[in-house]
Amino acid sequence: MARKTLTFALFALIAITAHAQHFDWAKGYGSSQEGCLIKGTVTDSDGNLYILGQFTKDATWDGQRILPIAPYGPGQNSINTLIAKISPSGEMLWKKVIHSNNGSNNLPYDIKKVSDTAFAVLVEMTLPTSDQYTYFLDTLLPSWSDYPSAAWGMENPRCTAFIMFDFDGNVKEQHILQLSYTDTVGNDIVEYYDSEPWFKGSRLYNPSFDIDNDGNIYMCREAQDYLNPNLNTQVGTLKGVKIWCDRRVVGEFDIPDETQYWFPQLLKFSPHFDTLLANRYIVQKSDSLYYETINSDTKIDAAGNVYCLRNQNMQGYSSNTIVIDSAQGISFSLSEKNKNISYLVQLSANLDVNWKITLDDSMTFNSNTPSMTLFHDIAFDTDSNLLFLSATSHRGYVMDTINFCSVLKYLDYPLSLKNDAFVISFSLDGALPSLHSYGRVPSIYNSEAATNARGNLVCLNNRVFMQSAYMGGVHFPSQDIHFNQQNAYGLGLSVFDYSGNLIMGIDYSALSPTNDPGSISLHDSILYLSGILTSDATFGDIHLPEQGRFAYMARYVDTSFMTPYVHTEEPGEVSITLVEDGAALVAYPNPFRQSVRIKVQGGQLKEHNGTVTAILTDLSGRREEVRLTPIGSCQYSLDLTSRPQATYLLTLTTADGKQHTVRLLKQSDIFSR
């Protein structure tokens, strides 16, 4: 039987499998005042979108004011919290607002889906006093006593509100969380304002959270528990912390002597915040202090492990050592004069530290070109046991060639990155995560511009989705230009496969240096994208005109998301051998680094005593029989890790006895130990 071999480039491969691919809608809200953004999003089983965002005074959605009452007094310029449900067609079905007229901000912190019927949010808010009001969800509260679970009577108290909703917007559960301090003899510590003592009550600063399958709540806060100048002891010195929930102390603990200012602490609560089950300061010791966190998140994987992602600005510029949980002995050194430190820590359900991930960013600080690497989000693929981490790196344009590490490193692995956004994947098979792959969006213009990009990463079926800002046109090595916007700022969506290779990019034509990427939610074949625009933007055929600082949302549909992606390991081609009876052999990825997969369409490979073999031939003519491993219906894997970098011919025999040969190219594996 005659055989015909055809080679398809990536664009042709995509064309083979026709699929719907378009933007359904793009819209959002803006204001004459800065402060509009979307902090996070989740979806339900029907594809509705739930957003947690913030807005300022006259912000509108589809021409309608978000705030249902006219703000007045000092609160007219404050930041307000928005919780809303958006239908698949882009209609706002309901909204909940938290607004105070006392000039204090009500800041959204985090949103998580907690079941098939509910989601929860964390919000920082100020409870009202007798002469000030708070518009809380659907209720106007004239004073703090009208709040159903107000704090214990402090004047104008700051608090952290945990609120759980069903998908119709009904409040299922809500709690007011605060903390207070005690001294060495057990007295409550007070603050003094204008010589009047006030019982110190504080919100849980900059928290993020997640909930496990048993309903336990894990919350990571920024701890301000060291030498706070506003704290005044009556007898002893600062010693302990009380955690309050709805006027009741649910847990107490001592502050370790070595704990420093602004360090993160993980708290584990029983369901409904009945009891504080455990707590741990993640960073136990440091040679210097830090400013507050730039970006943070807390997530729980399918195995119940807890992940804390932190980015922190440095207060000092000297050589430092950070110890993450001294009992575990996990530590790392900060290079001289870095601007910030980013790390990801995995802990067990009992809050024991398992491991941490940092990138070596050794570079001498320069006031014009500071070195920064920021972590933004993580995503899991439990089937492949991979962890994906999105980050941005800004390493400057003029560097000290003596006192810096020329590239980022993870352990001993170099990452060929400079001023890039990137996704890096880690295999979680061993005691420490090993580097698996990374995909780049070169020419990121400033990693600080992506500080709102929390929740900007999702993965499914060999696809990783990430929004990123860029400058000067984004190029990928040996590939076509991704976004062809030379010498201009921009914003867009990048899609990688699990080996770190570009699948596609969508440019929003948003040409401003202050456009920020935001969170992504994935529901079946739908991506919900969000972020901040300060210029015109185009989402497919939908144009959003400039509206000041505008929080956008867009719905992108691609039905191919529901099928596994077949793609080359590196820029190159996918080999497809066609036979007359309609059967086809697909070898991918090709080129490859370690292993190659074979997929038989319309047939199967020949077996002998339950074993499938093939003939591997190198260009010198040396032939060798190799064994293929079944990995699914009519799919096989061939491990060539030990083979040198070279071109090979692989001859396979189908069940009808016919032989078919495909050409394979193995590239060097820069990630192998």
C-alpha positions, 0 to 999 in steps of 0.5 A: 500500500502506498504511503504519503507523509505530510508535515504540518506547521503549527498553524496548519495543525490548529486548522485541522481541528476546527473550533469556535474561537471568539470574544462574546463580550467585553465591558467593565466599570470606571470612575473619574477617580483612580481605584477601580480594579477587580481583585479576583473572580470565580465561576459556577457550573452554569458559567456565571461569573462572580467578581470581587473588586473595588471602585470609587465614587461615581463608577458605573456599569453599563451606564448605571451607578454602582453605588446606590446612594450618593456618597457625601462627606469625607467618604466620597473619595474612599475606595469601596468594595463590589461583589457582583454576579455577571451572567454568561451574556455580560449582564450584572444580575446582582451586586453587593456594595460596602461603602463608608462615609468616614473617609476610610477605604473598604478594601477587597482582599480575596475570593474563593469558591468553597462549594458547588453552591457558595463562594466566600470573600475577605474584605477590610472594612471600617464599622460605622460610628454614631455619626457615620454610616456604612452601606453594607451589602443591601443595608444602610447601617447608621452605627456600628451597633446595627451591624449583626456581629460588630466588634467589642465596642472600640471607636471606629474599629478596623476589621476583616469581614469574612462573608459567604454567599450562595450564588443568588447573592444571599448571605449564608455566613458572615464573621467579623475578625480582629486581633489584639495584643497582650503584654508579658503579664497578661494585660491587654495593650492599649493605644493612646490617641490625644492622651486617651487610652483606646483598647487596641483592635486591628484587622488581619492585615492583607489576608488571603485564604482558602478552605479545605474539604472539611471546611477548615479555613486557612488564612495568611496575614501580614503580621505587624507584631514587632515593635509597633510604635503605636502599642503602649504596654501598661506593665510588661512588654509585648508578648502575645496575640488574641484572635477575635471572631464576633466579639469572642476570643477564638485563639491566643498565642505568643509572639516568638522572640525572633519574629520581625515586622511584616512577616506572614503568619498562617492561621488555621481555623475550624469551620465557622471560625469556632476555634483557632486550631493552629498558627505558624509564622512562616518566616521565623528569622531574618537579619533585616526588616521588610516592608509590606507585601506587594502581592500574596495568595493562599491556596490548597491543592487536592492533597490538602497541602497549603501554599503561601505565595508572597512578594515583599519589598525590602526595607534594608539593602544589606546582605540578609538570610531568611529562615522559613520555619527554623525547626524545618531548617529551610533557609535562603540568602538574599543577594545584596541590594535586591529590591524585593524577595518572592517565595512560595512555601508549601505546608502540610494541613498541620502547618508543617513546612514542606519546602519553599521555592525562590529564584536566585536574583543576584544583582547589585541594586541600581536606583534606575534599574532595580532588580525585581522578580515577582510571583503572581499566581499558582495553578495545579494539574493533579493528573500530571503532578505539576505546579505552575507558577506565573512571575515577572522579572525586571532585571534592568538595562544597565547591570553591574557585571561584577556583582550580579547573577546574569540570569535567574536561577532555581537551585542550579538551573539557569533560566534564560530570562531578563525582562520577561513575564513567564510561567514556570512549571515544577514536578512535585514527585520528589521531596523538593520540586524539580524544574520541569519547563518554562514559557516566556513572554519576553519584553515585559516592560516593568514587573511592578506593573503586574502587581494586580495580576493575582489569580492570573494563571489557569491550566487545562488539557496541556494549556496554560493561560496567562495575561501579561503586559509587554513593550516593544513587540513580543518575540519568541525564540525561532518563532514568529512575532507574538504581538507585533506592536513595535516600540509600544506598550501593550496587554494580551493573553498568552497560552503555553503548553505544559512543556513551556511552548507558545500555543497562541497569543491574543493582543488587546491593542491596549497601548498604555504603560499603565494597563495591568493584567488581572485575574482569569477564570476558566469554565469549560471552554470559556475564559473570563479575563479581567484587569485594568485599562487606561487606554482604548482596547480591542477584544476581537471585534469589540472595542472599549474606548478610553474611560480613565482607569477602567476595570475590564472583564471579557468573555473568550470562548474556545471550544478546543479547550475541552480537548488535550492539546497536541503541540511541538516541544519547541518551535518546529513541526508536528509529523503526521504520517497518513495511510490510504485506509484513513489511519494516521500516526501522530508523533508529538512533541517533535522536536522533543527533549526526553520522551515522544508520544505516538497517537494512532488515529483510525487504527492501532499498532501491532502487538506481540505477546502484549508488547509494542515495539518499534525500530529506532534508527539514527542518521549513521544507520544504527538500528535498535528495537525499542519498546513503547509504553501504552498510555491510553487508547491507541496512544503510546510513549517512548522514553529516549532520555538517555539518547544523545541529541540527534535526528532519528527515524522511528519505524512503527508497524500497524496492526495490518502489518504495514510499516510507517516511518516518522522523523524525530528530532531530539534537543538537549534537555537543559533541565536534566540533573 
